[in-house]
Amino acid sequence: MAIDPRRLEQLMGRLVGDLGAAYGAALVILGDELGLYQTLAQAGPSTAAELAVRTGCAERYVREWLGAQAAAGYVEYDSAAERFAMTPEQAAVFADENGPAFIPGAYELVGAMIRDAPLVAAAFRSGRGVGWHEHDSALFRGVARFFRSSYVAHLLSEWIPALEGVEARLRAGAVVADVGCGHGVTTVLMARSFPQSRFIGFDYHQPSIERARQLARESGADNASFAVAAAKDYPGADYDLVAFFDCLHDMGDPVGAANHVYRSLKGDGVFMLVEPRAGDRLEENLNPIGRIYYANSTMFCTPASMAQEVGLALGAQAGERKISAVVKEGGFTRFRRAAETPFNLVFEARP
Ligand SMILES: C[S@@+](CC[C@H](N)C(=O)[O-])C[C@H]1O[C@@H](n2cnc3c(N)ncnc32)[C@H](O)[C@@H]1O
């Protein structure tokens, strides 16, 4: 088949942008790790030499890194003064760890993807899974730091209020399980906001639970506790609310997990599910968000599910129809989409 030079040029043009972003990933990781973004944001317009002194780094490297950041549009460059600076938006994205727009955690996932590519390549060949726990630890930290921005922006102000009667119940005093809690970011956010309620975070991954305990202690959330437990056998039988944040699709047996939630809830309890935004059909997900999720799903979510019993492998782009079918097969009769953002779908299910 003949190559159409115009279409070839378009594809190559697109790849120039994609390659710049891919090569730039390691530089974002460096900027985050070495405190270059935070220091530049705090210090204001700086030369490479000034930023190097403030961060304790070698000037020649910092100058090269700044060149790459300015070329990417991640920092501004004033050529007359030979100074670099960050706009408030650039600072929000790269330097405000606790803010709603912070992104460098997502780049830790890129590091884990590349380091773990041999594991996933072997899984492609064998058809076996790669357990969540088998990955590079940058995955666990990156997920917690990256997802935190969405939770800070939406969980307390939009998602919980969108669930029928749940906010009032949490204010009055409820018992909540946060299953697949990872580092417990959501557990702690909710615990701090609803001091009358008790929150228990469960995850099968012991190092994540240890980190969650440490973060809860540091933030003074005494009404949050954590235990190592899988989604199908966490203890307790009287929860007002059970929440799954971005983890149902990572499980091998999501129907079994939904059924355990069903059995662990009070009769009028609520199952809250946050899942990646997706349409039901593959062609609905051929967009920039779908591109990000399919990549994560290939490297982390699908292998994680395939490493567990049943190995249903919903994938991160399962979509509402499949999620609803899983939850109903687990015993729930009512299921609805309660809220959404460009990145997430929030569902409410009731017995
Ligand atoms: C993408 S992370 C989400 C972590 C956390 N909920 C958050 O939003 O930051 C998925 C989590 O699900 C946990 N997980 C996977 N399968 C599980 C299972 N069968 N039972 C309990 N936790 C599980 C993993 O250990 C991981 O912490």
The ligand as a Tripos MOL2 file, in Angstrom:
@<TRIPOS>MOLECULE
LIG
   27    29     1     0     0
SMALL
NO_CHARGES

@<TRIPOS>ATOM
      1 C1         -5.5350    2.1240   42.1530 C.3       1 LIG1
      2 S1         -5.2630    1.7070   43.8250 S.3       1 LIG1
      3 C2         -6.3980    2.8080   44.6510 C.3       1 LIG1
      4 C3         -5.9800    3.0890   46.0740 C.3       1 LIG1
      5 C4         -6.8810    4.0670   46.8330 C.3       1 LIG1
      6 N1         -8.2450    3.5990   46.9270 N.3       1 LIG1
      7 C5         -6.8630    5.4320   46.1780 C.2       1 LIG1
      8 O1         -7.8330    5.7930   45.5140 O.co2     1 LIG1
      9 O2         -5.8480    6.1560   46.3400 O.co2     1 LIG1
     10 C6         -6.0230    0.1280   43.9700 C.3       1 LIG1
     11 C7         -5.9010   -0.4770   45.3680 C.3       1 LIG1
     12 O3         -6.6930   -1.6630   45.4280 O.3       1 LIG1
     13 C8         -6.0190   -2.5920   46.2520 C.3       1 LIG1
     14 N2         -6.5500   -3.9290   45.9470 N.ar      1 LIG1
     15 C9         -6.4610   -4.6130   44.7850 C.ar      1 LIG1
     16 N3         -7.0980   -5.7850   44.8920 N.ar      1 LIG1
     17 C10        -7.6010   -5.8440   46.1580 C.ar      1 LIG1
     18 C11        -8.3700   -6.8130   46.8550 C.ar      1 LIG1
     19 N4         -8.7650   -7.9440   46.2770 N.pl3     1 LIG1
     20 N5         -8.7150   -6.5420   48.1260 N.ar      1 LIG1
     21 C12        -8.3320   -5.3850   48.7260 C.ar      1 LIG1
     22 N6         -7.6050   -4.4290   48.1090 N.ar      1 LIG1
     23 C13        -7.2580   -4.6700   46.8260 C.ar      1 LIG1
     24 C14        -4.5500   -2.3920   45.8910 C.3       1 LIG1
     25 O4         -3.6930   -2.9260   46.8650 O.3       1 LIG1
     26 C15        -4.4950   -0.8750   45.7500 C.3       1 LIG1
     27 O5         -4.1300   -0.2750   46.9670 O.3       1 LIG1
@<TRIPOS>BOND
     1     1     2 1
     2     2     3 1
     3     2    10 1
     4     3     4 1
     5     4     5 1
     6     5     6 1
     7     5     7 1
     8     7     8 2
     9     7     9 1
    10    10    11 1
    11    11    12 1
    12    11    26 1
    13    12    13 1
    14    13    14 1
    15    13    24 1
    16    14    15 ar
    17    14    23 ar
    18    15    16 ar
    19    16    17 ar
    20    17    18 ar
    21    17    23 ar
    22    18    19 1
    23    18    20 ar
    24    20    21 ar
    25    21    22 ar
    26    22    23 ar
    27    24    25 1
    28    24    26 1
    29    26    27 1
@<TRIPOS>SUBSTRUCTURE
     1 LIG1         1 GROUP 0 **** ****
